[in-house]
Amino acid sequence: MDHVTARVFVDSWLTAWNAHDVDAVLAHFTDGVTFRSPVAAQLLGGDGVIRGKVALRAYWQEGLRRIPDLRFELVGSYVGVDCLVINYRNQKGGLVNEVLVFDGPLVVAGYGTYLGEDANPAGAR
């Protein structure tokens, strides 16, 4: 992944989240995506692993239902060989890193990572 491609992706991802447009966010993910997040475990129970785009949609829609003022502010983004880290502040000011692994142009795996005190359903995605 090059920096130009990463910047286009991050801008699109951020715009979609701030518009609460789950379909636009999901357009970046494969049907078989896995997403791991401690917040998913808190919101939905289970092990925090979301499997598949349908389940990811349901998780994010529930998150937006519970956090109607959700908003992200980009802090930085970091490019790897086939991955991207998006560092942002959420609506409560909590710092979050989203680690996304790609296969070509689409995300096949994602990880929501939080500072200990920020991993709660009211404050993070």
N, C-alpha and C positions, 0 to 999 in steps of 0.2 A: 504494500500500500504506500502510495506517495503522499506527500503533504497536501497537495492540491485536492486529490480525491478525498482525503480525510477531512479537509475543511468543508468541502461541499456536503459530505455526509453529516458532519456535526451541525452545520447550519440547518440542514433539512430536519434532522432529528430534533434539534432544539425548538425550531419553529413549530413542528408538529406537536411536541409535548406542551408547549405554552399555549397552543390553540386547543388543547385537549382532544386532538384528532387521532384517536387510537388507530384508525385504519391507515393513516399516513405513516405513523410510527411502524406499524406492522409490515408495511410495504418493504421495509429494509430487512426482513427476517425470512428464513426458509420455513416451509411447512413443518419440518421436523426439528425446529430449534429447541434447545434446552436453555432455561434461564434459572439461575440459582440466586436466591436472595433471602436473608434472614427476615426481611419484612414480609415476604411471601409466606413464610412459615407462621408469622404472627397473624397475618390477615386470614389465611386459609387453613391453617393447621398443617400437619404433615412435616415433611423434611425440608421444605423450602425450595424444592426442585419442581419447576414448571416444565412440562413436556408437551411440545407441539404448539403451533400457532393459535389453535382454538382455545386451549387452556390459558395461553399467555394473554389473549384478548380478554378472557373472563377475569383474570387477575388484575389487569390494568384498568378495566372498567370498574371493578370493585374498588380499587385504589382511588380512582377519580371520584367515585360516589362518596367515599369517606373523606376525601381531601379536595373539596371543591375549589379551593384557592391555590391548588398546586401550580407552582411556577419554578422554572429553573433558570439560573444565571450562570453562564459559562465562566469557569475559572481558567481552564486550559484543556488541551487535548494532546495526547502522546501517541505517536505512531510506532507500531512494531511491524514485523514482517507480514503477518496475516491477522494482526489484531490492532485495536484502537482502544485507548483509555480516554474517557470523557470525564473530566473533573468539573463538578458544578456545585453550586449552593442551591438548596431547595428553598421553598417559601418560608421556612422557619430559620434560615441561615445556616442549616447544617451542611457540612461538607460531605459529598458523595462522589465515589468513583464508579463509573460503569465501565466494565471491561468487556469488550465485544470481540469475538473471534469470527473471522470471515472465511468463507469458501467462495472465491470470486467476489462479486459485488454484494453478496447477502450474508447476513449474520447467521451462523449456525449454533453459536453458544454465547451466552451472556452471563455476567456476574454483577450483581449489585453489591457494592461494598461500602461500609459506613463506619464512622467513628463509633465507638461503643455506645455513647449516650445518644447518638442520632439514629440508631437502628430501632425505630418504633413506628407503628403504622400512622400516627398522627404527624410525623415529621419527615418521612422519607418514602421513596417509591420502592 
